[in-house]
Amino acid sequence: MTNFSRLSVSNCVCAVLLVLAGCGPKDGKKEYEQGKEAYELRDLPKAAKLFEESLACAPENVDRLMYLARVKLDLGELPAAKDLVGRAALLAEDDVDVRMLSAQIAWHMKDYAAAAAIFTALAEDNQLEPGIRSQAYAGLGVVETTCDNYHLARIAYLRAIRLDRRNAAAWYHLGFLYRDSFAYLEAALEQFEIYVRLEEEASPRVQKIQKTTIPELKEQIAHAATERPGVAKRNSAASSAALAKAEGEMKKGLFKAARQSYQTALDADPLSYPAALGLARAWEKTDSSKAFDYYRTACTLNPSAVKTFITTGALAVKLGYQSQAVEIYSRAVAASPMSYDAIDGLIRALRKVGGDKNRAAAQAYQLYRESITKPRK
């Protein structure tokens, strides 16, 4: 938080206020500094008392208003926090810190429309520094998550990260969004691992992610793999041999024989992504529906295979499975947030499914796409 000294009243008026407040010749600076120390130590009641004493000596000091507003927010005294930041806004209407805190307080008071409006205005202000805009986008993401607008929340976090890849909060919240709202466990794990690497201080939040959240995700992912039928009897050697045979048959155009060989490879190793992908391609020659099922299996076995997701999404659209296409392309975006093909596919699928919420999400993805300068596939 940047500190500014903004005393705009005349010496005469100040003197009257000081007398009325019982401050005498005091300027409240000592209490202000002590209040900051107490705030750093999280002694909130003491910090509140000191900031109140300091503010009584300088009622129009924006810094003191802001500090006391933060303390009141942390204490859960929301109306008082709102009043204080409102007073600060009257004195410094365009101050970024004041606007950011106003949005945070609005969110805590469940005035989500006001919070979103403030965060959006800050995020879209090209005159502001990228780091500040990134913080605003992250704040907007939290608001959209609270309102169950998961696609809009993801876009906000992705835009925050594009503006400042060291915005740890954006990675943190995106991780929870992927875990709790989208159920993309591998993508969630990736966000949390990046978050931990970015945070230099081993705070309780970082330690919880590192010692609890990440191990739990890894365990869930491993458990999901072991639950696939036949995994306990995996035979990688037999699968590799059948896979080599199938690939040779595909080159010769022997699609029926290739299907049988790919199936043998997948039966021998139910976790073989190449076997599932080969089987999907072999079936695509004669039966799109069966091919789609195996493409879905391949996507499950390799969540980072963006091209496979894009192929599967296109096939879903062709078969009329529009809702499934949304899910598939959405996972592709999770794997590669800057892939034009993934984003474009998701936009088309959302528009085909229709509905106000999906159309709004499609428009937001379109704007996000336009903000990307170099596509990655």
N, C-alpha and C positions, 0 to 999 in steps of 0.2 A: 504494500500500500504506500503510495507516494504521499508525503506530508507537505501540506501547504499552510502558511499562516495567513488567515483572512480576517482581519479585524477592521470592520468598515464603519464603526461608530466613532463619533468625535470624542476627544479626551474628556470633554465636559460630561457627555452622556455616560461614558465609561465610569467616571468618578461616582456619578449618582448610582449606577448599577452596583458598583462595588460596595458602596455604603449600605444600599438596600439588601444586598446579599450577605452582609456581615463580613465581607472580605477585608475591609480596611484597605491598607496599601498593598495587600497581596495580589499577585497576578494569576495565581493558580498553577504556575508552571511546575512547581515542586509536586503538587498532587497529580498533575498530568503525567509526569515522568514515573512517579510511583505507581500510578494506575497502569501504565504500560508494562511495568515490571510484573505487577500482580496478574495482568492479563496473560503474559507469556507463561507464567507459572500456573495458569488456569485456576487462580483463586478468584472466581468471578464475583462473588459478593463483595470482596474487598476492592476489586477493580471498579465495580459499579459505584461504590461509595466515593472512591477517590476521583473518578471521572465526573461524578455529579458535583463534587466540591470544586473541581477545576473549572467545570462549565459555568458554575454560578459566577465565577469571576470573569468569564469571557463568553457570554451567551451566544455570540455570533461567530465563534471559532469553529469552522467546519471540521477540522481534524478531531476536536474533542467531541463534537456531535456524532461523528462517525464512529469513533472508538466506543462511546457509550451505547450507540445503536447496536454495534456488534455484540457487546456484552449482554445487552438486553435480549438480543436474538438468541444467543447461546443459553441464556437463562430461561428461554421460552416465554419471555414477556413481549409477545408480538405486537400488541397495540402500542406499547411504549417505543419499541424499536421502529415501528412505522412512523410514529410521530416525530421521532428524532431525525430519521433520514429524510422525512418531508421538510423539516426545518432546514436541513443541510441543502436540500435541492433548491429551496428558495434563494439561498445564498450563493449556490454554485450550480446552476441549472444544468450546465453542459459537462460537469465533472464526471469523468468515466467511472471513477470509483463509487461515486454517489449513485449513479445509475445502476451499476452492477449490484450494489448492495440493495437498492430498491427492488430489483428483480428477485433477488434471493429471498427477501422478506415477503414479497408478494407470493412466491412459491410456497413458503412455509405457512402463509395464511390461506392457502388453497385458492388464491386468485390467479389461476393458471393463465387466463387470457392476458392479464396485465404483465405477468412474468414473461410470457412468450413474446409479447410485443416489445418489451424493453430489450430482452436478449437479442431478438431478431434485428432491431434497429442498430444495436452495437455491432453485431456480427456482419451486417451488410454495409457498414460504413467503411468504405475503402480508404478514407482519410486516417483511420486509426491504424496503429501498429498491428502486424499480423498476430503477435502474441496475445494482444487484448481481444482481437476478433476471435481467435481460437478459444479463449476462455468463454466468450459469449456463446459460441456455438456449442461448447460442452454444456453450458448452463441450459441452453435451449433443448439439448438432447435429454437432459434430466426431466425437464417439463414435459416433453413429448412422451417419454417413457411412462411418467406418472399418468398421463392421459390415455395410455394404451395405444398410442400412435407409433408402433414399433418401427415401421419403415422410415417415418419422418425422424425418429430418434436416431436410427442408424446413420441416416444421411447427415444429420447434425454432427455426430461424433466423427464421421469420416471427413467432413469438411474442417472440423477442428484440427484433426491430425494432419491434413494437407497443409494447413496454415502453420502449424507448429508441431513437428513430429515428436518433440520433447514434452508435449502436454500430457503428463502422466495421468491426469484425471480423465481425459478423453479415452485413453486405452482402458483404464480401470472400469469406467461405466459401460463401455462397449463390451467388455468381457462379461459383465453381468447381464447385459441385454442379450448377448448371444447364448449365454447359459440358461437364463430364466425365461426369456420370452420367445426366442427362436429355437432353443434346444439344439444349438450347433456346438457340441461339446469341444470338438477339435479347434474350432475357431475361437471359442472362449478361452481355451488353454493358451493359445497363441497370444491373445491380448493380455492376459494376466502375466505371462512370462515377460513380455515387453515392459509392462508396467513396473514389475519388480526391478528390471534392469535400469529403468529410468530414475527411479526414486533413490536418491543418494542417502537418505536418512532412514534407518531401520525403525520406522514408526510402528505402533501397534497394528495399524492397518496393513502395512507392508508385511509384517511378520505373520499376520493371519492369512494373507493371500499366499505367502511363501510356504508356510508350515501346514496350512489346513486346506485352503481352496484348491491349490494346484495339485497336491497329492490326491485329493478326492476326485478331481476331474480325471486324472490319469487312471485311477482305479475304475471309474465308471466306463471309460473308453475301453480299457482292457477287458472288463467284465462283459461288455456288449459283444466284443469279438469272440470271447470264449463261449457265449451262448448260441452261436450259430451251429446248426445241426452238423455233426460230423467233424467238428474241430478237434475233438479229443483223439481222433484217429488220423490226423493229418499225415500225408505221405508226400513230402516235397519232391523226392526223387521221382516217384511215379508220376506226379503232376507235371514235372518239367519234361519228362519223356513224352507224355501225351500231348503236351503243349507244342513241342517241337514237331511232332507228327501232324498236328492240326494246322500249323502254319504252312507246312509244306503242301498240305491238301488244299488250303485256301489259294495258294499261288497257282495251283493247277486247275482251279475252278471247281474242285470236287466239294461243293458246299455241304451236301448231306453227310459225307464222310467226315468233313471238318467239324460239323456240329457234334457228331458222336465223339470225336477225339477231344474237342474242347470240353464237352460234358464230363468225359472221363477225367480230364485234368482238374475240373472244378470239384468233382466228387472226391478226388484224392486230396485236394487242398481247398476247402471251402473259403479260405482267405486269399485265394489267388486272384488278384485284380486282372492280370493278363488273360486268365482263363475266362473270367466273366465277360470281359470286354470282347474277347475273340468270339465267344458264343453269341453275344449280342450282334456283332457284325455278320456272323454267319447266318443268323436267323433273319437279319434285315433284308436279305435277298429274297425271302419268300413269305415271311410272316412278321409284319411290323409290330404287332401286339406283343408277341413273344420276345422280339428284339428289345422292345421297351422295358419289359420286366428285367431282362439281363443287364441292360444299360443301368437301370436303377440299382441293381446289385453291385455293378462295377463302381458306381458313384459312392455307394455305402462303404465299399472296401478301400476307396482312395478319395477321401474328402478334398484333397488338394488338386485333383485332376480336372482343371478348369475346362479344357477342351472336351472332355467326356461329358461334363455337366451341360455344356452348351449344345453338344450333339443330342443329348437326351432331352433337353428342353425343346429343341426344334422338333424332335419326333413327337413329343407330347402335344405340341401345338398342332402338328399334322393329324394326330389321332383325335383331336378335339378335347384333350385333357387339359383344359386351360388352368384350372386351379393347381394341378400338379406341376404345370409349367412354371407358375409363379414360384412354387417352392423350390424347384430345381434351379431356375435362374437365380433365385435369391441366395441359394447355397454357393453358386458360382461367384456371385459378388462377394460373399464372405471369404471365399478362397482367394479372389483377386479383385480387390475393390476398384482397380483402375482399368479393368478389361472393358473395352467398348462393347464387345460382343455380348458379354454377360449383362451389362447395364441395359443395352438396347433390347435384349431378349426379355428382360424383366419388365421394362417399360411396356413393350407390346403385350405381354401376358397380362399385366395388371389392367391395361385398357380393355382387353378382350373379356376379362372377368367382369369388369364394370363395377358400378357402385361408387358413391361419392368418395368414400375413404380410399378405394383403390385408384380412382382417377387423381385424387390429391397426391397420393404417393407417386404415381407415374409422373406427374408434373414436377414433383420435387426431385425425382431421379433424373429427369431431363435437365433440370437446372444444375444438378450435381455433375452430370456428364459434361455440360458446357464449361464447367470450371476446371476440367481436367485438360491439361495441355499436351501431355505425352501419354498415349494409351499404352497399357501393359497387358499382355495376354498370357 
